[in-house]
Amino acid sequence: MISQTSEYALRAVVCLAQSGEPSKTSNEIAKLTKVPEHYLSKVLMALAKGGIVHSQRGIRGGFSLAHDPNSLPLLDVINAVDPIKHIDSCPLKLEQHGTNLCPLHKRINQSITLIEDLFRDSTVGTILKEPSTSIPLCEL
């Protein structure tokens, strides 16, 4: 339901939140999250433009979170790079349907809303505090 770009953004943000360091370079984040560095650079720039991360150029430069992980909803991260799209008119372009969705597309759109609500109600901090034997989304 979310794009690969959104997943990469979530990996990067969770990685930054759990690192404990003031900032990380895109190269470091790429290695830790298993995201291709070239693609990750574009994702990080979108996150910076969306106010999710800070970007600092130079020798001590890199990326850092712009928010406390406990107050940063996962939906904000997703919306900064590739917002979740709802079905607002017939995907089949059937004239007689228009914006009056059939029962199937109504149900699909309801599931999209449920997923969006889950991401809105979950913060980066929530992910980091969840008991697990695995480190979320990246290796440290």
N, C-alpha and C positions, 0 to 999 in steps of 0.2 A: 504493500500500500504506500510505502514511501520510496522515493528514488534512491539510487546508489549515491548520488550527490548528498542527499540528506543523511544517509548512513555515514558517509565519510565525515560530514560535518559533526555528527554526534560523536563519532570515534575521537575526532580531534579535540572537541570540547571536553569530553570525559577525561581524555589523556592529560590535558592541561590542568584540569581540576584536581586530578589525583597525584600529579607530579610533585607538588610541594615546592617547586622551583619558581622564581619570579617570572621566567619566560623560557620558551623553547624555540629553536629555529624550525622552519618548515621541514628541513632535512631530518632533524631529530624526531619530530612528530610523525613524519612519513615512515620512518623506520619502526617506531614503536607501535603504530597503528596498522601497518601493512597496507598503506594507501600509496599509490604511485605519486612520487614527489611533484611531478609536473602538474598533475590534476589537483593534488592537495593545495598547491600554491593558489590556484584559482578559488578553491573552496574557502581557504583562509582569508583571502581578500574580500570575498562576499560576506564572510562572518565579520570582518572588520568594518565593512561598509554598513552592515546591519547593526553595529554596536554591540556585538556579542563578544568580540575579542579586541584587544588593543594590539596595534602593530607598531614596532619600533625598529627603525633602520639603524645600521651601523654595527660596530664591533660587538657591543653588548646588546644588540637588537634581537628581535624575535617576536613571538606572540605570547600574549597572556590573556587570561579571562578578564572581561570588563565588569563582571558581576560576581557576587557571592554565589557559589554553586547551589546553595540551599534556596535561593530566590530566583533561579534561572530555569524556567520551564523548558522542557525538551521541545515543546511546540515553537517557542521563540527561536530556537536553533534551526529547526526545520524551516520555519517561515523566512528566515534570513537568507536561505540558499535556494529553496525550491518548495514554495508553499503547497500544502495538500490541496488538491483540486476536487471540488464537489461537482456533482452532475446537476446542472441547472436547466438543461434542455435535452431532448432525446438524442442520445449518442448515435443513433442510427439515422438521424436527420429526417425522421418520418414527419411529414407536414402535419398530419392529423394529431400527432402527439405534442409537438412544440415544447412548451414548458410544462405541460401536463404529463409528468412521468408515468410510465406504465408501472405495475406492481413490482416487476423485477428491478427496474432501475431505481425505484423508490427505496427498495430494500438495500440495494448496493449503496445508495447514497446515505442511508441510515447507518450502515456499517462504517462508512468513511467518517461520519460524525462521531461514532463511538471511539474510533481510533484517535481522532483529533482530540476528543475529550480526555482520553487516557494520557496523551502526550502533554496536554495543557495542565493536567493534575499531577504530573510527575516532573520533579526537578532533577537537575544533574546531581544534586546532593542526595536525592532519593536513591538514585542508581548506585552511588558510591557507598551508601549505608546498608544496602540490601545484603543480607547474609548470603554468602556464596563461597564455594571453594575455588572459584575462578575470579581473576581480576577482570573487571568489566572492560571489554573492547580493546585493550592494548596490553602489551607486555612492558613491564618496568624493569 
